[in-house]
């Protein structure tokens, strides 16, 4: 009897996992081949604006050599953290932009990192997690080394976000685009913040593809990376999962996988393959990019679209700041490397660029006042745009 009950429980667990992976008949389909209607999403009507000037002092000066620091920024309830990849310096600010700490742990030592691929902050434990090639290094907010979380040999973390108090959520791109190599069919997993233990999310994706394209140009073989789409973004406690080889985009929330939409035609209907990834979710709106894995000109062709989960509308929505600019400014709608508060996207501006815009008469209101107060060698101005619910 006990054996029968145990078998029944195992069967139910397996069916539950399969049910999570099954898209069902009611998943809305999105035609990715049709041109999408451009529609501005005006800040004056749809969003609130928060200005955060990042304090400048002799110890904390962010050099945006390649502007990567802005792309890797984290904003939590109490802290703002970013990193200068070139120098390996991490910067910690208060939520209001006051400079708190800076430290550099770049190097070859056991307590250091070689290259900070991603940086995440845990509010509760006051710890910073730095993703390196084969490990995640954990530091205090002041830069004190706490522990190393080793990544298994058959795993390569391509994307990493906070998930809860105990876990990071990650995307495994090990062996993608490498012919003849085995690729996992469950690429999303939870990564223990304590000991690095991996728990795969029960979402099976077959025929996966990666971001690399092998092309020949001017007689030379080259590798081009499609860095304009992403497999995962976060919005509060929601995580959108969009493996590039999958026809379905999923929402992962409170341990449950739910399909949001299904692309049409299938990625398998194209040769070369067509890839689709999410770059942002605010409220019910999901920003997507569809890219064919080929390069005919200087860059791959990108199809931009937005899907409204509540209404089913498919458009090309662009967030326009018509409050702080005399002519509407298109806010960069991409959160795939940033970790921000719920329903927020961010823009960061260099002082010299803001001053130039102001001299040309393009700024108004509070942004104009801040530009006039800033010095050219100040740290950037961070602007948070929060979509109204």
HELIX and SHEET records of a PDB file:
HELIX    1   1 UNK A    2  UNK A   21  1                                  20    
HELIX    2   2 UNK A   43  UNK A   46  1                                   4    
HELIX    3   3 UNK A   68  UNK A   71  1                                   4    
HELIX    4   4 UNK A  267  UNK A  269  5                                   3    
HELIX    5   5 UNK A  351  UNK A  359  1                                   9    
HELIX    6   6 UNK A  365  UNK A  373  1                                   9    
SHEET    1   A 5 UNK A  29  UNK A  31  0                                        
SHEET    2   A 5 UNK A 256  UNK A 264  1                                        
SHEET    3   A 5 UNK A 248  UNK A 253 -1                                        
SHEET    4   A 5 UNK A 238  UNK A 241 -1                                        
SHEET    5   A 5 UNK A 232  UNK A 235 -1                                        
SHEET    1   B 5 UNK A  38  UNK A  42  0                                        
SHEET    2   B 5 UNK A 314  UNK A 321  1                                        
SHEET    3   B 5 UNK A 302  UNK A 308 -1                                        
SHEET    4   B 5 UNK A 285  UNK A 292 -1                                        
SHEET    5   B 5 UNK A 274  UNK A 282 -1                                        
SHEET    1   C 3 UNK A  38  UNK A  42  0                                        
SHEET    2   C 3 UNK A 314  UNK A 321  1                                        
SHEET    3   C 3 UNK A 329  UNK A 330 -1                                        
SHEET    1   D 3 UNK A  47  UNK A  53  0                                        
SHEET    2   D 3 UNK A 381  UNK A 387 -1                                        
SHEET    3   D 3 UNK A 344  UNK A 349 -1                                        
SHEET    1   E 4 UNK A  74  UNK A  75  0                                        
SHEET    2   E 4 UNK A  79  UNK A  84 -1                                        
SHEET    3   E 4 UNK A  89  UNK A  94 -1                                        
SHEET    4   E 4 UNK A  99  UNK A 104 -1                                        
SHEET    1   F 4 UNK A 118  UNK A 122  0                                        
SHEET    2   F 4 UNK A 127  UNK A 131 -1                                        
SHEET    3   F 4 UNK A 135  UNK A 140 -1                                        
SHEET    4   F 4 UNK A 145  UNK A 150 -1                                        
SHEET    1   G 4 UNK A 157  UNK A 162  0                                        
SHEET    2   G 4 UNK A 167  UNK A 172 -1                                        
SHEET    3   G 4 UNK A 188  UNK A 192 -1                                        
SHEET    4   G 4 UNK A 198  UNK A 200 -1                                        
SHEET    1   H 2 UNK A 212  UNK A 217  0                                        
SHEET    2   H 2 UNK A 220  UNK A 225 -1                                        
END                                                                             
